[in-house]
Amino acid sequence: MPLEETGWLRRGACRSSDPELFFPLAPSAAQERRAKAVCAGCEVLAECGAYALRAGETEGIWGGLTPQERRRSRFPDGWRTRASA
């Protein structure tokens, strides 16, 4: 991660949280809710989410989004059209 691209990390609400909350070995709905609650009050929520999408982060909660939510935002329903036969 280039420092100029991630300077916002130092201002993240998660900076004093256990990384396991955002990158659990066994994700659960309760863990996801706790991580998203930390993200909800974060001043760099938008920067974090935008970084995760640009970088193609496949793991963890970034910008209040799970990997599945990030995938859906990158590839929304109907993004793929059928090729002409």
C-alpha positions in Angstrom: 0.0 0.0 0.0 1.6 3.3 -1.0 1.5 5.7 1.9 0.1 8.6 -0.2 -2.9 6.3 -1.1 -3.5 5.2 2.5 -2.8 8.2 4.7 -6.4 8.0 5.8 -5.7 4.8 7.7 -4.3 6.7 10.6 -7.7 8.4 11.1 -9.8 5.2 10.9 -12.1 4.3 13.7 -10.7 0.8 13.5 -7.1 1.8 14.2 -7.4 0.8 17.9 -9.6 -2.3 17.3 -8.5 -5.9 17.2 -7.8 -6.8 13.5 -9.7 -10.1 14.1 -12.9 -8.1 14.2 -12.4 -7.0 10.6 -10.6 -10.1 9.3 -12.1 -13.0 11.3 -11.0 -16.6 10.7 -14.6 -17.7 11.0 -17.0 -14.8 10.0 -20.4 -14.6 11.7 -23.3 -12.3 11.5 -22.6 -11.0 15.0 -19.0 -10.2 14.2 -20.0 -8.5 11.0 -22.5 -6.3 12.9 -19.8 -5.3 15.5 -17.3 -4.4 12.7 -19.9 -2.4 10.8 -20.8 -0.6 14.0 -17.2 0.6 14.3 -17.3 1.6 10.6 -20.6 3.5 11.0 -19.0 6.3 13.0 -15.8 6.5 11.0 -14.6 9.7 9.5 -12.8 7.9 6.6 -15.5 5.4 5.7 -15.7 6.6 2.1 -11.9 6.6 1.6 -11.7 3.1 3.1 -14.4 1.7 0.9 -13.1 3.3 -2.2 -9.6 2.0 -1.5 -10.9 -1.6 -1.0 -12.8 -1.4 -4.3 -9.8 0.0 -6.2 -7.4 -2.5 -4.7 -9.7 -5.4 -5.2 -9.6 -6.4 -1.5 -11.2 -9.9 -1.3 -11.1 -10.3 2.5 -12.3 -8.4 5.5 -14.6 -5.5 6.3 -13.5 -2.4 4.5 -15.5 0.9 4.5 -18.4 -0.9 6.2 -18.6 -3.5 3.4 -18.2 -7.2 3.5 -16.3 -9.0 0.6 -19.7 -10.0 -0.8 -21.1 -6.4 -0.7 -17.9 -5.1 -2.4 -18.3 -7.8 -5.1 -21.9 -6.8 -5.7 -21.0 -3.1 -5.9 -18.2 -3.9 -8.5 -20.4 -6.3 -10.4 -24.1 -5.4 -9.8 -26.9 -7.6 -11.0 -27.3 -7.5 -14.7 -23.7 -6.2 -15.4 -23.0 -9.1 -17.7 -25.0 -9.2 -20.9 -25.4 -12.2 -23.1 -23.2 -12.3 -26.1 -25.1 -12.4 -29.4 -25.3 -15.9 -30.9 
